[in-house]
Amino acid sequence: MNNRLSYGVLINGAGGKMGQALIRLIHQQPQLGLQVAATRNAAGPVTADFDIVLDFSTPQGAQEAFALAQSHRKPFLTGTTNLPETLVQQMQQETKIPVFFAPNVSLSVYFFTQLAQEAARMYRGYGIHLHEIHHIHKKDAPSGTAKKLAEAVCLPTNEVTYERIGETVGTHNVRFSSPLDEVSLTHKALNRDLFAQSALEIAQWLVTCPAGFYTMSDYAKFKLKEVHS
């Protein structure tokens, strides 16, 4: 494991809400051992030295950031949604740098998805309904998180319902219903910092990982092992 005291972070999509949250939290928490080495919003060279690339931008921006990480042989983390399948495949096949991809980087949301999947097994024969609410600026509908949840409970994506209301960070409700009863599971993000904080903690872990492709499943296993060690 690398025991460096501080890692320089290149934040791609620094002008966005997540990018701004990442910058603020890094400055507020020097104990994380992360420093903002460079920021990037559009195409262009990066002259500063950095140790890891964090991307929360657009599909095109993610492609550019991934290429940048590859050319500098640095770890790459992206939470950008609606990525083209070709890019996802490229990341999955990467063998020279650590690469992490998740449509939702919150460990809490990952565990919620696991709970919903287990509930779907337990409530066999029940009708399943998935509803999500996000802010009005959200471009994809259903969201990447909702699609992942739908996959977990074996619900067709076209049956997911959604709303875009105000500045809602993100609410996901999975409901299991029968003629006799109804069971509901809900995850409600209260602040975007939930995702930014988790992304930074994943970054701390990713810089210590060998080259290869990683997902929330890999990080969750690491955290659970850490808790029980």
LUMVEXMI-465443 format. One line per field, with one value per residue (C-alpha): residue in one letter; x, y, z. Coordinates in pm, whole numbers, plus 50000, padded with zeros to 5 digits. Layout:
residues N
residu = A, ...
px = X, ...
py = Y, ...
pz = Z, ...
END
This chain:
residues 229
residu = M, N, N, R, L, S, Y, G, V, L, I, N, G, A, G, G, K, M, G, Q, A, L, I, R, L, I, H, Q, Q, P, Q, L, G, L, Q, V, A, A, T, R, N, A, A, G, P, V, T, A, D, F, D, I, V, L, D, F, S, T, P, Q, G, A, Q, E, A, F, A, L, A, Q, S, H, R, K, P, F, L, T, G, T, T, N, L, P, E, T, L, V, Q, Q, M, Q, Q, E, T, K, I, P, V, F, F, A, P, N, V, S, L, S, V, Y, F, F, T, Q, L, A, Q, E, A, A, R, M, Y, R, G, Y, G, I, H, L, H, E, I, H, H, I, H, K, K, D, A, P, S, G, T, A, K, K, L, A, E, A, V, C, L, P, T, N, E, V, T, Y, E, R, I, G, E, T, V, G, T, H, N, V, R, F, S, S, P, L, D, E, V, S, L, T, H, K, A, L, N, R, D, L, F, A, Q, S, A, L, E, I, A, Q, W, L, V, T, C, P, A, G, F, Y, T, M, S, D, Y, A, K, F, K, L, K, E, V, H, S
px = 50000, 50119, 50182, 50209, 50073, 49899, 49765, 49701, 49353, 49255, 48884, 48718, 48386, 48501, 48239, 47948, 47768, 47963, 48291, 48235, 48137, 48453, 48672, 48504, 48525, 48890, 48972, 48764, 48918, 49298, 49299, 49179, 49528, 49396, 49479, 49325, 49613, 49417, 49065, 48920, 48587, 48647, 48897, 49248, 49586, 49658, 50007, 49991, 50107, 49831, 49792, 49429, 49149, 48796, 48532, 48175, 48104, 47944, 47988, 48225, 48409, 48445, 48596, 48850, 48931, 48981, 49223, 49406, 49437, 49563, 49825, 49957, 49922, 49708, 49399, 49062, 48726, 48404, 48046, 47923, 47605, 47480, 47827, 47845, 47886, 48213, 48365, 48239, 48396, 48726, 48728, 48642, 48933, 49190, 49503, 49754, 49575, 49310, 48969, 48652, 48304, 47965, 47651, 47609, 47919, 47736, 47807, 47473, 47289, 47482, 47370, 47014, 47023, 47138, 46847, 46600, 46742, 46705, 46352, 46261, 46373, 46173, 45851, 45813, 45477, 45439, 45404, 45710, 45703, 46007, 45973, 46252, 46265, 46553, 46614, 46493, 46849, 46885, 46933, 46880, 46546, 46529, 46857, 47152, 47074, 46713, 46826, 47063, 46783, 46544, 46803, 46848, 46474, 46422, 46195, 46198, 46346, 46042, 45828, 46029, 45839, 46010, 45964, 46188, 46109, 46296, 46641, 46566, 46900, 46765, 46489, 46429, 46132, 46083, 45737, 45629, 45251, 44998, 44619, 44675, 44971, 45242, 45610, 45809, 46183, 46307, 46644, 46651, 46970, 46955, 47266, 47485, 47781, 47672, 47807, 48106, 48226, 48192, 48379, 48671, 48683, 48678, 48961, 49168, 49122, 49166, 49514, 49629, 49476, 49659, 49562, 49224, 48853, 48659, 48296, 48097, 48089, 48468, 48471, 48188, 48383, 48684, 48479, 48305, 48638, 48776, 48483, 48520, 48901
py = 50000, 50349, 50553, 50898, 51175, 51373, 51315, 51579, 51560, 51670, 51752, 51725, 51907, 52148, 52406, 52172, 52115, 51798, 51953, 52250, 52022, 51815, 52125, 52261, 51933, 51881, 52226, 52167, 51827, 51832, 51507, 51330, 51368, 51515, 51845, 52013, 51996, 52109, 52175, 52127, 52216, 52174, 52040, 52163, 52059, 52017, 52128, 52066, 51739, 51523, 51175, 51091, 51215, 51261, 51313, 51436, 51604, 51488, 51171, 51361, 51513, 51170, 51032, 51315, 51278, 50903, 50960, 51216, 50969, 50701, 50926, 51025, 50670, 50794, 50642, 50747, 50774, 50876, 50906, 51058, 50891, 50801, 50700, 50534, 50159, 50181, 50394, 50161, 49869, 50057, 50122, 49759, 49641, 49884, 49708, 49990, 50216, 50171, 50273, 50318, 50369, 50392, 50584, 50661, 50680, 50676, 50367, 50425, 50407, 50092, 49922, 50045, 49879, 49555, 49581, 49632, 49333, 49112, 49241, 49150, 48793, 48780, 48933, 48707, 48750, 49110, 49391, 49617, 49991, 50219, 50596, 50853, 51229, 51456, 51828, 52006, 52030, 51652, 51569, 51193, 51036, 50782, 50847, 50608, 50521, 50437, 50217, 50031, 49983, 49863, 49608, 49491, 49423, 49290, 49577, 49697, 50046, 50173, 50097, 50333, 50653, 50981, 51346, 51651, 51889, 52202, 52130, 51780, 51601, 51253, 51031, 50669, 50462, 50091, 49961, 49597, 49548, 49268, 49272, 49236, 49458, 49693, 49726, 50037, 50112, 50469, 50634, 51012, 51209, 51524, 51691, 51652, 51624, 51262, 51183, 51417, 51286, 50927, 51003, 51145, 50842, 50612, 50820, 50761, 50388, 50387, 50541, 50236, 49983, 49792, 49855, 49723, 49802, 49862, 49922, 49997, 49623, 49620, 49927, 49791, 49469, 49674, 49884, 49583, 49407, 49724, 49738, 49375, 49369
pz = 50000, 49915, 50232, 50080, 50302, 50029, 49679, 49414, 49261, 48912, 48920, 48580, 48566, 48836, 48746, 48818, 49148, 49227, 49121, 49349, 49637, 49589, 49594, 49907, 50099, 50008, 50144, 50457, 50536, 50510, 50709, 50393, 50251, 49926, 49757, 49453, 49205, 48897, 48774, 48428, 48269, 47897, 47647, 47696, 47831, 48203, 48302, 48679, 48833, 48976, 49128, 49047, 48819, 48955, 48687, 48731, 48400, 48074, 47867, 47636, 47932, 48091, 47770, 47762, 48133, 48096, 47808, 48023, 48310, 48072, 47917, 48263, 48404, 48696, 48866, 48724, 48902, 48730, 48849, 48524, 48399, 48050, 47936, 47594, 47612, 47422, 47698, 47971, 47787, 47754, 48128, 48205, 47992, 48138, 48267, 48324, 48574, 48847, 48712, 48918, 48769, 48938, 48833, 49203, 49423, 49758, 49967, 50140, 49806, 49716, 50039, 49977, 49635, 49798, 50046, 49761, 49575, 49882, 49940, 49581, 49654, 49977, 49842, 49542, 49371, 49488, 49238, 49223, 49167, 49157, 49175, 49182, 49239, 49140, 49091, 48778, 48640, 48614, 48246, 48244, 48332, 48477, 48652, 48649, 49010, 48925, 48636, 48868, 49123, 48853, 48742, 49102, 49148, 48792, 48688, 48324, 48300, 48110, 48418, 48641, 48719, 48799, 48888, 48865, 49151, 49261, 49402, 49532, 49569, 49511, 49650, 49548, 49662, 49594, 49677, 49696, 49694, 49714, 49754, 50130, 50216, 50098, 50185, 50101, 50106, 50061, 50032, 50051, 49999, 50210, 50075, 49766, 50001, 50053, 49707, 49713, 50050, 49935, 49610, 49807, 50036, 49734, 49583, 49898, 49846, 49468, 49477, 49675, 49434, 49160, 48797, 48690, 48687, 49011, 49105, 49420, 49490, 49524, 49747, 49965, 50021, 50125, 50370, 50523, 50567, 50728, 50970, 51076, 51098
END
